Amino acid sequence: MTSRERIYSTIKHRAPDRVPIDLGAMRSTGIMAIAYNRLKERLGLGRLATRMYDLVQQLAYPDSQVLDRFQIDAVDLGNLLNQDVSLWKNWRLPDGSDCKVPNWFDPSYNKEKNRLELLDSEGDLIGVMPNGCLYFEQSCYPLADGNIPATTEELRKQMAKVIWAYLPCPPWDKAQDENYWEWLSKAAARAKASTDRAIMMGFGGNLLEWGQMLCSNENFLMMLAAEPNKAERLLDMLTEIHLENLEQVIRAVGNSVDILQMGDDLGMQTGMQISPEMYRRFFKPRHKRIYRYVKDNSEMFVFLHSCGSIAPVIGDLIDIGVDILNPVQTSAAGMDPKRLKNEFGRYVTFWGGGCETQGVLCNGTPQDVEQHVKERIDILAPGGGFVFNQVHNIMADVPPENVIAMLDAVLKYGEY
């Protein structure tokens, strides 16, 4: 089986030859640049330049040599489109190690406050990274005053002030270029012809998260509870923006990309951010419009990243067209992998849940990691519907020997 065939087989709930594996096909299944530098050194690949593409989370693109070493089956479209060294410049990570960042990345350094700052063309402070920190933090919430723009055009301008939009991941970093969609269509077609790995493209389609990023978390949750009509007006405009963007995306890459990645973090460690009833009122109908648009107009699978304890609405997500669920945060309340597999394993593919990043991956021995991965494969792999990935990104402090033990364990125990 090719990697693409393996991924398709498991998504369709047919057992492939082995469990498919992902490392870095989207920005919640990857590895931080610091950890990637250490992994490369351990693998004898230290000569390879680390390309840090997600500047907020400080994530690196896995190189083809690493993807080949661990027989990774999926790849980020942006990775394939950003191989040219001329697109990158030198940068130093918080631990003192080196990497490359996109040429356009140009934060300023505030000596008085001892931090990196992101300032937009209007002088607004978009984000900061204090010395010693490992991530950029959002500092601009453009709708924090509660005033909702009257038009989608004005809302788009405010969305551009949110750090996640201000520091876009490829291929969205070129979205303002002339003839972007024509370029993307041709580039994606070439990318598909260049690999037999399944190709994923990040889209987002977030609703709850966009409300939180625009208004602040507490303000938007209060708006949902106390001013529902205002919240629905904002959500309707966000939905229209997503559908407008989707039309362009599907026209450009619908025949080249295998999986379109959506996101909305509905859960926390201890439960959902909002009640299931609130999800069904405010978000489910709008998510349905977005996800069904993909399924009605393309052959791409719908991948949803949704962190935390979301078991109460997994059935709802399946109903509205979600094919793939990630990160399968099995350490969260109600997210026991046996329960999830038994209740939902015939209807949705679990892309994640393969190794606990909050515990064994960072704190265990390689032997602990191997045994843990074997147990998760035994639970989640039967009958297909499982792509191995650790629960969310590999953090900076994860020992490289544990990363190797994790991925090698899938190859050792993942055959059907």
C-alpha positions in Angstrom: 0.0 0.0 0.0 1.1 3.6 -0.6 0.8 6.0 2.2 -2.2 7.7 0.5 -3.9 4.3 0.1 -3.2 3.5 3.7 -4.8 6.7 4.9 -7.9 6.4 2.7 -8.4 2.8 3.8 -8.4 3.6 7.5 -10.7 6.6 7.1 -13.1 4.3 5.3 -12.9 1.9 8.2 -11.1 -0.8 6.3 -8.0 -2.2 8.0 -4.9 -1.3 6.0 -1.6 -3.2 6.0 -0.5 -1.2 9.1 -1.6 1.7 11.2 -0.9 4.9 9.3 1.3 7.5 11.1 1.3 11.3 11.1 4.0 13.7 12.3 3.4 17.3 11.4 0.6 17.1 8.7 -1.1 20.0 10.6 -0.3 22.4 13.3 -1.5 20.3 16.2 0.1 17.0 15.2 3.7 18.3 15.0 6.8 19.0 16.9 8.3 22.2 18.3 11.5 23.4 16.7 13.6 23.0 19.8 12.5 19.4 20.1 13.0 18.8 16.4 16.6 20.1 16.6 17.3 17.5 19.3 15.6 14.8 17.4 17.6 15.5 14.3 20.8 15.4 16.2 19.9 12.0 17.7 19.1 10.7 14.2 22.4 12.0 12.8 20.6 14.6 10.7 21.8 17.7 12.4 23.0 19.2 9.1 19.4 19.7 8.0 18.1 23.2 8.5 15.1 23.4 10.8 12.2 25.3 9.1 10.0 26.8 11.8 6.8 27.6 10.0 4.3 28.0 12.9 5.7 31.1 14.6 3.0 31.3 17.3 3.5 27.7 18.5 7.2 27.5 17.3 6.6 24.3 15.2 9.0 22.9 12.7 8.3 21.2 9.4 9.6 17.6 9.4 12.1 17.1 6.6 11.6 14.3 4.1 14.5 12.3 5.6 12.6 12.3 9.0 9.3 11.5 7.3 11.0 8.6 5.5 12.8 7.3 8.6 9.5 6.9 10.5 7.4 6.0 7.4 5.1 8.9 7.9 1.9 8.7 5.8 0.6 12.3 5.7 2.1 15.7 5.0 1.2 19.3 5.3 0.6 21.0 1.9 2.6 24.0 3.2 5.6 21.8 3.8 5.6 20.6 0.2 5.3 24.2 -1.1 8.1 25.6 1.1 11.2 23.5 0.4 13.1 26.4 -1.4 15.8 27.6 1.0 15.5 31.2 -0.5 12.1 31.4 1.3 13.8 31.2 4.7 16.2 33.2 6.8 18.3 32.5 9.9 16.8 32.7 13.4 17.8 31.7 17.0 15.4 29.8 19.3 15.0 30.5 23.0 17.4 27.6 23.9 20.1 29.1 21.7 19.8 26.6 18.9 19.4 27.7 15.3 16.5 27.4 12.8 15.1 29.1 9.8 12.0 31.3 9.7 10.0 32.8 6.8 11.7 35.8 5.2 8.7 38.0 6.0 8.9 37.4 9.7 10.2 40.6 11.3 9.3 41.2 15.0 10.8 44.1 16.9 12.7 43.8 20.2 11.6 46.0 23.1 14.7 46.4 25.3 12.8 48.1 28.1 10.3 45.2 28.4 12.8 42.5 27.4 10.5 40.9 24.8 9.8 40.5 21.1 6.8 42.4 19.8 4.6 42.2 16.8 3.3 45.6 15.7 0.9 46.0 12.7 0.9 48.8 10.2 -1.5 50.8 12.4 0.8 50.4 15.4 -1.4 48.0 17.3 0.5 45.4 19.5 -0.6 42.1 18.0 1.5 39.7 20.1 4.5 39.4 22.4 7.2 36.9 23.3 9.0 37.7 26.6 12.5 36.5 27.0 12.6 33.0 28.2 9.2 32.1 26.8 8.6 29.4 24.2 5.6 30.9 22.4 4.2 34.2 21.1 1.1 35.3 23.1 -1.9 37.1 21.7 -2.2 40.7 23.0 -4.8 42.3 20.7 -8.5 41.4 21.0 -10.0 43.8 18.4 -13.6 43.3 19.4 -13.0 43.4 23.2 -15.3 46.4 23.4 -18.2 44.3 22.3 -18.9 46.3 19.1 -19.6 43.9 16.3 -18.7 45.2 12.8 -21.6 45.8 10.5 -20.1 44.1 7.5 -18.0 41.0 6.7 -15.5 43.3 5.0 -14.9 45.2 8.2 -14.9 42.0 10.2 -12.1 40.6 8.0 -10.0 43.7 8.8 -10.4 43.1 12.5 -9.6 39.3 12.1 -6.3 40.3 10.6 -5.3 41.8 13.9 -5.5 38.5 15.7 -2.1 36.9 16.1 -3.1 33.6 14.4 -4.1 35.5 11.3 -1.2 38.0 11.6 1.3 35.1 11.6 -0.3 32.8 9.0 1.0 29.3 8.3 1.8 28.3 4.7 0.2 28.4 2.2 -1.9 31.2 3.7 1.2 33.4 4.2 0.9 34.2 0.4 -2.8 34.8 0.4 -2.4 38.5 -0.2 -0.2 38.0 -3.3 -1.6 38.8 -6.8 -2.8 35.6 -8.5 -2.7 33.7 -5.3 -5.4 31.2 -6.1 -4.0 30.5 -9.5 -0.6 29.9 -8.0 -2.0 27.7 -5.3 -3.9 25.6 -7.7 -0.9 24.8 -9.9 1.4 24.4 -6.9 -0.9 22.0 -5.1 -1.3 19.9 -8.3 2.5 19.6 -8.5 2.7 18.7 -4.9 0.2 15.9 -5.3 2.2 14.5 -8.2 5.4 14.6 -6.1 4.3 12.4 -3.2 2.3 9.3 -2.4 1.6 10.6 1.1 -1.9 11.9 1.9 -1.9 15.7 1.7 -3.6 17.9 4.3 -4.3 21.6 4.0 -5.1 23.8 7.0 -8.3 25.8 6.7 -9.7 26.4 10.2 -13.4 27.3 9.9 -13.3 28.1 13.6 -16.3 29.7 15.2 -16.0 29.4 19.0 -12.3 30.1 18.8 -12.7 33.1 16.5 -15.2 34.6 18.9 -12.8 34.1 21.7 -9.8 35.5 19.7 -11.7 38.5 18.6 -13.6 39.4 21.8 -11.4 37.6 24.4 -12.4 34.3 26.0 -14.4 35.7 28.9 -16.1 38.4 26.8 -17.3 36.0 24.2 -18.5 33.4 26.6 -20.5 36.1 28.4 -21.9 37.3 25.1 -23.1 33.8 24.3 -24.9 33.7 27.7 -26.1 37.3 28.1 -26.4 38.6 24.6 -27.2 35.7 22.3 -28.5 37.7 19.5 -25.3 39.7 19.2 -23.2 36.5 19.4 -25.3 34.9 16.6 -24.8 38.0 14.5 -21.0 37.6 14.8 -21.2 33.9 14.2 -23.3 34.3 11.1 -20.7 36.8 9.6 -17.9 34.4 10.5 -19.7 31.6 8.8 -20.2 33.6 5.6 -16.5 34.5 5.6 -15.5 30.8 5.9 -17.9 29.8 3.1 -16.5 32.5 0.8 -13.0 31.3 1.5 -14.0 27.6 1.1 -15.4 28.3 -2.3 -12.0 29.6 -3.4 -10.1 26.8 -1.6 -12.2 24.0 -3.2 -11.8 25.5 -6.7 -8.1 25.7 -6.2 -7.1 22.5 -4.4 -10.2 20.3 -4.3 -8.6 17.8 -6.8 -5.1 17.9 -5.1 -5.6 17.9 -1.4 -6.9 14.8 0.3 -7.9 16.2 3.7 -9.1 19.6 4.7 -8.4 20.5 8.3 -10.9 22.4 10.4 -10.6 23.5 14.0 -12.6 24.6 17.0 -11.5 23.7 20.6 -14.8 22.8 22.3 -13.3 21.2 25.4 -11.1 21.7 28.4 -9.3 19.2 30.6 -12.3 18.8 32.9 -15.3 19.2 30.5 -16.6 21.2 27.6 -16.1 25.0 27.4 -19.8 25.4 26.7 -22.7 23.1 27.4 -23.8 20.6 24.7 -27.1 22.5 24.5 -25.2 25.7 23.8 -23.1 23.9 21.2 -26.2 22.7 19.5 -27.9 26.1 19.5 -25.0 28.3 18.4 -22.4 26.2 16.7 -23.7 22.9 15.3 -25.9 24.5 12.6 -23.1 26.7 11.4 -20.4 24.0 11.6 -22.8 21.9 9.5 -23.0 24.5 6.8 -19.2 24.7 6.6 -18.4 20.9 6.8 -21.2 20.0 4.4 -20.1 22.5 1.9 -16.7 20.6 1.7 -18.4 17.3 1.3 -21.0 18.5 -1.2 -18.4 20.2 -3.4 -15.2 18.1 -3.2 -13.9 14.6 -2.4 -11.8 15.9 0.5 -12.2 14.4 3.9 -13.2 16.7 6.8 -10.7 16.7 9.6 -11.6 18.4 12.9 -9.1 19.4 15.5 -11.0 19.9 18.8 -9.1 19.8 22.1 -10.3 18.6 25.5 -13.3 16.8 26.8 -15.7 16.7 23.9 -17.3 13.3 24.2 -20.8 14.7 24.8 -20.9 16.2 21.2 -18.8 13.7 19.2 -22.1 12.2 18.0 -23.2 15.7 16.8 -19.9 16.2 15.0 -20.3 12.9 13.2 -23.9 13.9 12.2 -22.7 17.1 10.6 -20.0 15.5 8.4 -16.8 15.2 10.4 -14.7 12.3 9.1 -11.7 12.6 11.3 -11.3 13.7 14.9 -8.1 15.1 16.5 -6.3 15.2 18.9 -8.4 12.7 20.8 -7.3 14.1 24.2 -7.6 10.9 26.2 -6.3 12.5 29.4 -9.4 14.7 29.5 -12.6 13.9 31.4 -14.8 11.3 29.7 -12.3 10.6 26.9 -11.3 7.1 27.8 -10.0 5.5 24.5 -11.8 2.2 25.0 -15.1 4.1 25.5 -14.5 6.3 22.4 -13.6 3.4 20.2 -16.6 1.3 21.3 -19.1 4.2 20.9 -17.8 6.1 17.9 -15.1 4.0 16.3 -17.3 2.8 13.4 -18.3 6.3 12.4 -15.3 8.5 12.8 -11.5 8.2 12.4 -9.4 8.9 15.4 -6.3 10.9 14.3 -4.5 11.0 17.6 -4.8 9.6 21.1 -1.8 7.3 20.4 0.5 8.7 23.1 -0.1 10.9 26.1 2.0 14.1 25.8 1.0 15.3 29.3 2.6 12.3 30.9 4.5 9.4 29.5 6.0 11.0 26.4 7.7 13.8 28.4 8.3 12.0 31.7 8.5 8.2 31.0 11.4 6.1 29.8 11.6 4.9 26.1 10.4 1.5 27.4 7.4 3.1 29.1 6.6 4.9 25.8 6.8 1.8 23.8 4.5 -0.2 26.1 2.0 2.8 26.2 1.9 3.0 22.4 1.3 -0.7 22.1 -1.6 -0.5 24.5 -3.1 2.4 22.5 -2.7 0.5 19.2 -4.4 -2.5 20.7 -7.4 -0.3 21.7 -7.7 2.1 18.7 -6.5 0.2 15.7 -8.9 -2.7 15.2 -11.1 -2.3 12.1 -9.3 0.8 10.9 -10.5 4.3 11.7 -7.2 5.2 13.4 -4.2 7.2 12.4 -1.4 7.2 14.9 -0.4 10.5 16.4 0.5 11.7 19.8 -2.1 13.8 21.6 -1.3 17.3 20.2 2.2 18.7 19.6 5.5 17.4 20.9 6.8 20.0 23.3 10.3 21.4 23.6 11.2 19.3 26.6 10.3 15.9 25.2 13.5 13.7 25.1 14.3 12.7 21.5 14.8 9.1 22.5 11.1 9.1 23.6 10.0 10.5 20.2 12.0 7.8 18.5 10.6 5.1 20.8 7.1 6.3 20.2 7.2 6.2 16.4 9.3 3.0 16.2 6.7 1.3 18.4 4.0 2.1 15.8 6.1 0.4 13.2 6.8 -2.6 15.5 3.2 -3.2 16.7 1.0 -1.5 14.1 0.7 -4.3 11.5 -2.8 -5.7 10.9 
